[in-house]
Amino acid sequence: MVLSNNIQHLRKIMNNQAKISSFFSKVSPGKRQNTEALEKSPKKARIDSENIPPSPETNFAKKESASILKKDGTSPEKDLSSSPDGDMPRTECLSPEQKNRVNENKAAALAKLREKQTNGLLTNIGDSWYKALQEEFTKPYFVELSKFVESERKKGTIYPPADQVFSWTRYCKVSDVKVVILGQDPYHGPRQAHGLCFSVQKGVPPPPSLINMYKELLNDIEGFKHPGHGTLTGWSEQGVLLLNACLTVRASQANSHKDKGWEKLTDAVISWLNKNRSGIVFMLWGAYAQKKGAYIDKKKHHILKSVHPSPLSAHRGFIGCKHFSQCNNLLTKDGKTPIDWSNLPPQE
């Protein structure tokens, strides 16, 4: 009799549990069959701690805990094993300085990959220009150009040094360009060329063409003084793109890398600026530069033309052209900051 009463009491408990459990989760058919079989079983049931089912609240809590833990007991959303102090995810525990170092390391790794893929040609190229010209670097002409320059450096001295060929992309971001001065060929003497047209490295006297540019500045820009050197990075940092049509040359052999592919790349530079920017002042000095910039949209940009500042032609119109003041007037009219042509700090 006592056993019968216990069995009936157990059935009531199990019925109540099934009703409550259905509120929290759907009972699978397999579990329902097991419960019904137990209720119909004529065998004696053991009434002890092992056979008394846990409360629905306990089942629900266990299911919730299991759903948010992986097999190793850690949360799939927060893997704490990689955290230094074990209480926060890796990304949340990095300081701003650490994040900067991570980004710098990634950038350095990408730069090395670019160099390797282009036989060392894409060395120290600025990120903004790399993104703008990225499609050019996989074209057949650039692949052949990279092989050519690599072979030339193995044979003899090539200017500028490999890490300075693209210095124009670092001193002047693509979004900062306000003025473009086009040159033709890098200087081919020792310690002259460093990736900016008309500019020379520190400690090197200004070449003849740059001397004539300084003469014109003395007549055109009030307060301008000869800086005593020929390094024009102070202009580049203000948004003056000093771009040669050809970016490398053999020592003592002018135009020796002409028609090897550089002209296509620098055409792409001008084309990108022409299409994606507006209000740029293009200074086209000499027939070569004017031909290269012939397709520039005059409705979107400003064009200033003159003969080349070379001693062979400067007296035929470059001296007295007042391009530097005209450039600043055009920039001011467009609401842009004019160029401080005197910003050529003394060298140490």
VENTA-V840980 format. One record per run of one state. SS is the DSSP state (a for helix, b for strand, c for the rest). FROM is the first residue (numbers start at 1). TO is the last residue. If there is no record, write none. Layout:
ss,from,to
SS,FROM,TO
SS,FROM,TO
This chain:
ss,from,to
c,1,1
a,2,24
c,25,28
a,29,40
c,41,55
a,56,67
c,68,68
b,69,69
c,70,74
b,75,75
c,76,79
a,80,82
c,83,89
a,90,93
c,94,95
a,96,117
c,118,126
a,127,138
c,139,139
a,140,155
c,156,157
b,158,159
c,160,161
a,162,164
c,165,166
a,167,171
c,172,173
a,174,176
c,177,178
b,179,183
c,184,207
a,208,220
c,221,232
a,233,236
c,237,239
b,240,244
c,245,248
b,249,250
c,251,252
b,253,253
c,254,261
a,262,276
c,277,280
b,281,285
c,286,286
a,287,292
c,293,301
b,302,306
c,307,313
a,314,316
c,317,322
a,323,333
c,334,348
